[in-house]
Amino acid sequence: MHDPVWSDNDRTLLALTRGTGQIARIRPVGTDTAEPLTARTTVSEPLADVGENLATSPTGHNVVFLPQPERDRVAVIDTDSLRRVDTLRVGPAPSFVAKDSGSRALLALSEDGSTVTGGDLRDSGSVTSQRVGASPEAELDSPKRGRLVDYHVAGPGGILHYKGAPRSVRREGESTIRAEKTASDRIKASRLYVAEKGTDRLLAVDTKRTHEGMEVVARTRLGEPVHHLGVDETRIYAATESRIVVLETNSYEGYANDEFTLVDTIDYRAALSGEELGKAPLSGLAVGPERVYMTLRGQPAVVSVAKPNI
């Protein structure tokens, strides 16, 4: 399994399976230790065309969105039956999707990374289509708050920030920072957390105080490359191959001396039993209300870690 997402609506974890093109629904019943998670798991029928990720609904419905680039559509999957209940046309060859909760839009990045298209989930009308000129390795992030369409496109070629009213989105800023993984702040819509590609650095990137362009507002070195990122309203969860490093978001106050505040470091590998689990590469991370969940490549297991106390 890979690239899990947490659905607040029905408190389930959903993930894609490699090779078979299926969606797994996992209802956690785990303990408070970093052990393979006990769970009730249901798997969908194989799907012929599967994109890079899943996105949960910004409108409170129990559905998940699955891009299908070869079919030029996004499938709407019911999270209970795991069957397709609707189809959205959101731009050419949609491959990576993100929800823009503030504008109630579904954003889709094309398979070649060239275009981001937004679909209005309230009236099925097109919100915006923007040529971004990114690469096929790029990913898409959008914040939880704000009424405007607002998103970042990030990848090995750098970071682009777009924002605006429906049908009038424009580029707000860009950065040459090479991104491996990113996560949008849940409170401050303009801020993006970035795992820098090829280094062990974690960065917080934000709009400049002049409101023109982007700048790094916090940085730290974690000793290992960050492979996956997740956030909630107060914390950042940066996962390396052996640890989860937990840091404060400081969404309101900002960062003193441009440095992150460390909360905790969790060695999730230490508690894993068996050689296969112990050595399997990390393939995804999702943040739930009380726990952080991680998938491992090639393994039918989810690792569950309790969040540190606030």
N, C-alpha and C positions, 0 to 999 in steps of 0.2 A: 504493500500500500504506500501511497505517497500523497503529499500536499493535502493534509486533512483540514477541514474547517469545522468550527463549532457553531451549532445552531442554537441560539438562545431561545427560539420559539418553542422547541420541543426537547431541549436539553439532550441533544444527541451529537455525536461526532460523525462526520461523513468524509470519506476518502476515496480516491481513485485507486484501482488496482492496475499494476503494470502488466502488459501482455494480454490480459483477458478483456480489458475495456469495460470493467464493471464498477459500480458504485457500492461501497460497503457502508452500512449504517451500524454504528456502534453505540450502544447504550451502556455507559460505564457503571460498573458495580465494584469499583476497585478499593484498595486499601490505602493507607496513608504513607506507603513506602514506595520507592522507585523500583517496582517489580512489574513483570508483565501483567497487564491489567485484565482482571476478570470482567467479562462483559457479555451482553447479549448482542450477537452480531447477525445481521441479515445482509445478503448480497443480491444485487439486481441481476437481471439477465444480461448477457454480454451486449455491449453497444458497438455498432459498426464503426463509428467515427467519434473519437474522443479527443478533446483539446488538452490544454496544459493544466487546467485547474477547475475548481468549482467555486461558486459564489452563493452565499445565502441571501435571502430576500431582505431588502431594506424596508418593505412594507408590512412586515409582521406575518406573512403567510408561511405555511409549512411547505415551502418548496426550495429547491436548490437549482441553480442555473449551470448548465453544462455546455460549453462551446463545442460546436461541431464544424470545424473549418471546411472540410470537404463538401459539406452540404450547405454551406453559407447560411448557417442558422445557429441559434442558441436554443437548446432543448430545456423546457421547464419540467423538472422532475419532482413529483410528489414525494416528500420524505417519509411518508408512511408506507405507501405501496411500492416506492422506488420505480414507478412507471412514469413515462412521459405523459403530461397532461396538457401541454401547450407548446407552441413553437414561436420564437421571436426572430425577426429579421433585423439584425443589428450589425450592419456593415459587411464588408467583404471578408470572407474566410476568417470569422472570429475564432481566435485561438486561446486568448487569455482574457478573463472577465473579472470585473470588480464592481461592487455596489457603491453608489454615491448616495449615502443615506439622507443627506440634507436635501438634495434635489429629487429624491425618489427615482433615481435613474440607474439603469444598468449600463455600464461602460464595457466596451469590447475592443481589445487590441487585435489587429489583423495578424495573420500568421507570419507575414513578412516584416511586421513591426512598423509598417508605414503609416497606418491610419488608426485613429481612435474614434469610435462611433458610440453615441449615447442613445439609449432607447428609454422613453418616458413610460414607466410602468403603470401610470395612472390612466393614460388615455391611448396607449399604444402608438403615439406619434413619435416621430424622430426628434430627439432633443438637439443633437449637434453631431457634425462629422468634421474631424480635424485631421489634416495631414501632419504627422509628427516626424516622419523620416527616421525612425529608430531602426534597430536591427532585429532579426528574428529571435535573438536571445533576450530581448527586453521584456520587462514585466510592468504591470500597471498597479498603482496604488491610489486609493481615494479615501478621504477622511470620513469620520462618522458625523461631524457637525457642519453647519453652514448651509445656507439656502441656495447658494450658487453651485453650478457644476465646477468641480475642483478636483484635479488629479495630477499625479506625477507619472511620467514614463521614465524608467531607469534601466540601465543595462551596462555592458562593457563600454559603450560609446559615450556614456555620461548620463546626466539627469535633466529632464525637461519638466517645467511646471506650467500647467494650463489652468485657466480660471475664467469664469464669466457667466452671464445670464444664458439661459437656453437659446441656442442658435447664434450666439455671439461670443463663443469661447475664444480666448486669445492666449498667446504665450506670455507668461508673467516673468519667467526667468529660466536660466539654464546654468549648468555646472559641468565641468570636465571630469568630475569625480567618477571613477569607474565603479559601478555598483554590482555586487554579487547578489544581495538580497536587500529588500527594503520593507519598511512598515510605517504607515501613517500614524501620527499622534491622534489619540482618540478625542482630545479636547481642543488642541491648537491646530486648526485645519491646514495652516501653511507649513507645518513642520514635518519633516521626513527623517526617519532613522535609517542609516545606510551602513551595511556591512561592505566595506571596500574590497573590491576584487583583487586577489593576489596579495593581500596583507592581513594582519591581525587587527586592523583598526575598525572601531565602531564610531560612527559620526552622527551628529544631529545637524541637519541642514534646514535652514529657514529663510524666509524672505528678509532681505536687508531692511534696516530701520528706515531707509529712504524709500522703501516700497518698490525699488527697482533692482531686480536681480536676486541672486541667492548667495548665502554665505554659511560657513560652518560655525555653529554656535556652541558645540561641545564635541569633545573627542576623547578617546581612550584606547589603549592597547590591551588586548585580552590574552596575549600569549599564544593563541591559536586562531586560525581563520574562523570567522562566523559563517555557518552554513545556512541557518534559518533564524528568522526573527519573528517575535510576536509582541503585542502590547495589550495592556488594559488601561484604565483611566489613570493609574498611578505608577505603573512599572513597565520596564522593557525587559524582555526575556530573550537573551542572545545565546543560541545553542551552537556549541562547537561539537566536535566528534566525541568529546568525553564529558563536557560540563554544560550546565546552564548558568550563565552569569546574569544576575538580576540587578537592574539599576533603576534609579528613580527617573520618571519622566520630567518632573519639574515644569509642567505645562504652563502654570501661571507665573511662577517666579523667575524662570530662566535659570541659567547655570552660572554659579560663581566661578570666576577664573576659567571659564569655558571648559569645565571638567564635569563629567558625569559623577553622580553620587552612587557608590556601590552599596547594594543592600545585602546580597548573599551570593555564594557560589555553591552550586549543587553538583556533585559527582554522580550523575545518573548511571554511569557504566558500572560503578562499584557493586551495585546491588543486583545486577543482571546475572542470571544463572545460565550456564551453557555457553559453549564456544561460539555457536552460530549467532546467538543474540548479542554476545559480548563484542563481536567483531563486525556485525552488520552495519553498513554505513547509514547515517541518519538520512531520512528521505522526506521529512516534513515536521511541522510544528503547528499546534493550534492552542489557543488560550481560552479556557473555560472560566466560569465564575470562581471556582475554588482551586482548580488544578490546571497544570500545563500538560498537554498530551503530545507525544512524539511517535512517529512511525519510523520503522526501520526497513531498509530496502531488502526485498525478497523474504521478509518474515511476516507471518500472519499474527502479529502481535502489536500492541500499542503500549508504550511506556508512559506511566502516569506519575507525575511529581506534584506534591502538594505545594501551593504557593507559600512563600514566607509570610509570617504575620506582619500586618501593617504597624 
